[in-house]
């Protein structure tokens, strides 16, 4: 009984130490959905509980001073966020969703551009006001949200996350971490702005937030984490003992390198290291089952081997697993012809040609 409980605990903690990044990527929209639902729930709760007792006197309607132009409200940012959501959803699940996501994002950005042009046309040709010298801030009654580096940080985090979706490995959690940190900081700034607006309902004066400083520390931290993730993906860190022999030598023979995997006789040997296969071509018997000994040397990185026919249809789906580990795939009989083998997690950089019967 105690041994079964201990095995269950080890199995659970193994998911935390060596997570299945492929499964986590699929759940990424779900995680972000919970964050969005929590945020909208908090906003809805704040509006429903903001009664007369909280505000004191009646709401003071802010009036823009003469000569000051305030752009009207717009749904364009919300549409842009929705377009980005559908695009990420399409990149995760593939298929037609990619086209749908890209279409929604492009339409959202076009709508946003139209709103910006409409606002520009509204102020174009207006005689400029005299330059105010040594002005400490906006005129009384005008609230201007202070500048923020968080949109830039969120964009950089998304760029790293997209790179992780392509190259895999530790780049994914680094991009996810900085995206979440930037978005939470953005929500915190919005909360501060909302508090200032609620306070202005009683005072009639909108206090502006101070200008932020350059986020040098977080930029340096982001760069350090990214360099470390790339080094771990490429196998530079932690340092490994180099195996002797040529990378393309045929394993299972007398001339095989000392670090080559050993498996069943006649099995094809493939090694994944540095997010790439050590072979570009394989030969297998036609109309006869065979085995592939797959050695994943990329620590904490999931790889697998899938085989596709000439039409792109998957004829063999090998289960992915995290390195450092080995696994033997039992491949069913293939008809004579040309095939492609690839890692389904990194198909753009890990692939090769397989010939059956040749």
C-alpha positions in Angstrom: 0.0 0.0 0.0 2.7 2.5 1.0 4.7 1.5 -2.1 1.7 2.3 -4.3 1.3 5.7 -2.6 5.0 6.5 -3.0 4.9 5.5 -6.7 1.8 7.8 -7.2 3.7 10.7 -5.5 6.8 10.1 -7.7 4.6 9.9 -10.9 3.0 13.2 -10.0 6.2 15.0 -9.1 7.8 13.7 -12.4 5.2 15.9 -14.3 6.6 18.9 -12.5 10.3 18.1 -12.9 10.0 16.9 -16.5 6.8 18.4 -17.9 5.2 17.4 -21.2 5.7 20.7 -23.0 3.5 19.5 -25.9 0.5 19.0 -23.6 1.2 22.4 -21.8 1.2 24.2 -25.2 -2.2 22.8 -26.0 -3.5 24.0 -22.6 -2.0 27.5 -23.1 -5.2 29.1 -24.4 -7.0 27.5 -21.4 -4.6 29.1 -18.9 -4.9 32.5 -20.6 -8.7 32.1 -20.6 -8.7 31.6 -16.9 -6.6 34.8 -16.5 -9.0 36.7 -18.8 -12.1 35.4 -16.9 -10.5 36.4 -13.6 -9.7 39.9 -14.8 -13.2 40.5 -16.3 -14.8 39.0 -13.2 -12.9 41.5 -11.0 -13.8 44.4 -13.2 -17.5 43.3 -13.2 -17.4 43.0 -9.4 -15.8 46.5 -9.1 -18.5 48.1 -11.2 -21.4 46.3 -9.5 -20.2 47.2 -6.0 -19.3 50.8 -6.8 -22.4 52.5 -5.4 -23.2 56.0 -4.2 -21.8 55.2 -0.7 -18.4 54.5 -2.2 -18.4 57.6 -4.4 -19.8 60.0 -1.9 -21.3 62.9 -3.9 -22.7 62.8 -7.4 -20.4 62.0 -10.3 -18.6 65.0 -11.7 -18.7 65.0 -15.5 -15.2 65.8 -16.7 -15.1 68.5 -19.4 -12.3 68.7 -21.8 -10.8 72.3 -21.8 -11.0 74.3 -25.0 -8.2 73.5 -27.5 -7.6 70.0 -26.0 -8.5 67.0 -28.2 -9.3 63.7 -26.4 -9.8 60.7 -28.7 -13.1 58.9 -28.1 -13.4 55.4 -26.9 -12.9 52.5 -29.3 -13.3 48.8 -29.4 -10.2 48.4 -31.7 -7.9 47.1 -28.9 -10.4 44.5 -27.8 -10.8 43.4 -31.5 -7.0 43.2 -31.8 -6.7 41.1 -28.6 -9.4 38.8 -30.0 -7.6 38.4 -33.3 -4.3 37.6 -31.5 -6.2 35.0 -29.4 -7.6 33.2 -32.5 -4.2 33.3 -34.2 -2.5 31.6 -31.2 -5.3 29.1 -31.0 -4.7 28.3 -34.7 -1.0 27.9 -34.1 -1.7 25.4 -31.3 -4.4 23.3 -33.0 -3.3 23.9 -36.6 -5.5 23.2 -39.7 -8.0 25.8 -40.8 -7.8 27.6 -37.4 -4.5 29.1 -38.5 -6.2 30.8 -41.5 -9.2 31.9 -39.4 -6.9 33.3 -36.7 -4.7 35.2 -39.2 -7.8 36.6 -41.0 -9.4 37.8 -37.7 -6.1 39.4 -36.7 -5.6 41.2 -40.0 -9.2 42.5 -40.0 -8.8 43.7 -36.4 -5.6 45.6 -37.2 -7.3 47.1 -40.3 -10.2 48.3 -38.1 -7.7 49.7 -35.6 -5.9 51.5 -38.4 -9.2 52.9 -39.7 -10.0 54.2 -36.2 -6.6 55.9 -36.0 -7.0 57.5 -39.4 -10.5 58.8 -38.5 -9.1 60.4 -35.3 -6.2 61.9 -37.3 -8.6 63.3 -39.9 -10.6 64.9 -37.1 -7.6 67.0 -35.9 -5.9 67.5 -39.3 -5.8 71.1 -40.3 -6.7 72.4 -36.8 -4.6 75.5 -35.9 -2.1 74.4 -33.3 -2.2 76.0 -29.9 0.6 78.1 -28.5 3.5 76.1 -27.1 3.3 75.8 -23.3 6.7 76.3 -21.7 7.6 74.7 -18.4 4.2 73.0 -18.1 4.2 70.5 -15.2 1.5 68.3 -16.7 -1.9 68.2 -18.4 -4.3 71.0 -17.6 -6.6 70.6 -14.5 -9.5 68.2 -15.3 -7.6 66.3 -18.0 -6.2 62.9 -17.2 -3.5 61.5 -19.4 -2.3 58.0 -18.7 1.4 57.9 -18.2 3.8 56.2 -20.7 4.4 52.5 -20.1 7.0 50.0 -21.2 4.7 47.1 -20.5 3.2 46.8 -24.0 6.8 46.5 -25.3 7.7 43.9 -22.7 4.5 42.0 -23.6 5.4 42.1 -27.3 8.9 40.8 -26.6 7.5 38.0 -24.3 5.1 37.0 -27.1 8.0 37.0 -29.6 10.0 34.7 -27.4 6.9 32.5 -26.8 6.4 32.2 -30.6 10.1 31.3 -31.0 9.6 28.6 -28.4 6.6 27.2 -30.2 8.8 26.7 -33.2 12.1 25.5 -31.6 10.6 24.0 -28.4 12.6 23.3 -25.3 13.2 25.8 -22.5 12.4 28.8 -24.7 8.7 28.1 -24.2 8.6 28.6 -20.4 10.8 31.7 -20.7 8.5 33.3 -23.2 5.4 32.3 -21.2 6.9 33.6 -18.0 7.8 37.1 -19.4 4.4 37.3 -21.3 2.5 36.6 -18.1 4.7 39.0 -16.0 4.1 41.8 -18.6 0.4 41.2 -18.8 0.0 41.2 -15.0 1.9 44.4 -14.8 -0.3 45.9 -17.5 -3.4 44.9 -15.5 -1.9 46.4 -12.4 -1.4 49.7 -14.2 -5.0 49.6 -15.4 -6.1 49.1 -11.8 -4.1 52.1 -10.7 -5.7 54.2 -13.5 -9.2 53.0 -12.4 -8.5 54.0 -8.8 -7.5 57.5 -9.9 -10.7 57.9 -12.0 -12.9 56.7 -9.1 -11.1 59.2 -6.8 -11.7 62.0 -9.3 -15.5 61.4 -9.0 -15.3 63.1 -5.6 -12.4 65.6 -6.1 -13.0 66.6 -9.7 -9.2 66.4 -10.3 -7.6 63.5 -12.1 -4.1 62.8 -10.7 -1.6 61.6 -13.3 0.8 58.7 -12.6 4.5 59.6 -12.7 6.5 58.8 -15.8 8.2 55.3 -15.5 11.9 54.7 -15.7 13.6 52.5 -18.2 13.1 48.8 -17.3 16.9 48.0 -17.5 16.8 45.2 -14.9 13.9 43.3 -16.5 15.5 43.6 -19.9 18.8 42.2 -18.6 16.9 39.4 -16.8 14.9 38.6 -19.9 18.1 38.5 -22.0 19.9 36.3 -19.5 17.0 33.8 -19.3 16.8 33.7 -23.0 20.5 33.0 -23.5 20.3 30.3 -20.8 17.3 28.7 -22.5 19.1 28.6 -25.9 22.2 27.2 -24.4 20.2 24.4 -22.7 18.3 23.7 -26.0 21.6 23.3 -27.9 23.1 21.2 -25.2 25.8 23.7 -24.2 24.6 23.8 -20.6 24.9 21.8 -18.5 28.2 20.6 -20.2 28.1 17.0 -21.5 30.8 14.5 -22.3 31.4 14.4 -26.0 30.9 11.0 -27.6 33.7 9.8 -29.9 33.3 8.9 -33.5 31.5 10.6 -36.4 27.9 11.7 -35.9 26.8 9.9 -39.1 28.4 6.6 -38.4 26.2 3.5 -38.5 25.4 2.3 -35.0 25.3 -1.4 -34.2 28.6 -2.1 -36.2 32.2 -2.5 -35.1 32.8 1.1 -36.3 30.0 2.6 -34.2 30.8 5.6 -32.0 31.2 4.8 -28.3 28.2 6.9 -27.4 25.8 5.3 -29.9 22.7 3.7 -28.5 22.5 -0.1 -28.4 19.3 -1.8 -29.1 17.7 -4.9 -30.8 19.7 -6.3 -33.7 18.7 -4.8 -37.0 17.0 -1.7 -35.4 17.5 1.7 -37.0 19.3 4.1 -34.7 18.4 7.8 -34.5 19.7 10.3 -32.0 18.2 13.7 -31.2 20.7 16.2 -29.8 20.7 20.0 -30.0 17.1 19.9 -31.4 18.2 18.1 -34.5 18.5 14.5 -35.7 22.0 13.0 -36.2 20.9 11.4 -39.6 19.1 12.8 -42.6 18.3 9.5 -44.4 17.2 6.1 -43.3 16.6 2.8 -45.1 14.1 0.2 -44.0 12.8 -3.1 -45.4 9.6 -3.0 -47.5 6.5 -4.9 -46.4 8.1 -5.9 -43.2 7.9 -4.5 -39.6 11.0 -3.0 -38.2 12.3 -1.1 -35.1 13.7 2.3 -34.5 15.9 2.9 -31.5 15.4 6.6 -30.6 17.9 8.2 -28.3 16.8 11.6 -27.0 19.8 13.4 -25.6 18.1 16.8 -25.1 17.5 17.1 -21.4 14.0 18.1 -20.4 13.0 18.4 -24.1 10.3 16.3 -25.7 11.0 14.6 -29.1 9.4 11.8 -31.1 9.6 10.2 -34.5 6.6 10.2 -36.9 6.6 8.8 -40.5 4.6 10.4 -43.3 3.9 9.1 -46.8 4.3 11.0 -50.0 0.9 12.7 -49.5 1.8 13.9 -46.0 -0.4 11.4 -44.3 1.0 10.1 -41.0 1.6 6.3 -41.3 3.4 6.0 -37.9 3.0 8.1 -34.8 5.7 7.6 -32.2 5.0 8.7 -28.7 7.0 11.7 -27.6 9.1 11.6 -24.4 11.6 13.9 -22.6 15.3 13.4 -22.6 17.7 12.2 -21.6 16.1 8.8 -22.4 15.9 6.1 -25.0 12.9 4.3 -26.5 12.4 1.6 -29.1 9.6 2.2 -31.7 7.9 -0.8 -33.3 7.0 0.4 -36.8 4.5 -1.6 -38.9 5.3 -2.8 -42.4 5.6 -0.1 -45.0 5.0 -0.4 -48.7 8.1 0.2 -50.9 8.6 3.9 -51.6 9.8 7.2 -50.2 8.7 8.5 -46.8 9.5 11.4 -44.5 10.4 11.1 -40.8 10.1 14.0 -38.5 9.7 15.2 -34.9 6.1 16.3 -34.5 7.1 18.9 -31.9 9.8 20.4 -34.1 8.8 19.5 -37.6 10.4 22.5 -39.3 14.0 21.7 -38.1 13.9 18.0 -37.3 13.2 15.9 -40.3 14.7 13.5 -42.9 14.0 11.0 -45.7 13.2 7.3 -45.2 13.3 4.8 -48.0 11.4 1.5 -47.7 12.9 -1.3 -49.8 15.8 0.7 -51.1 
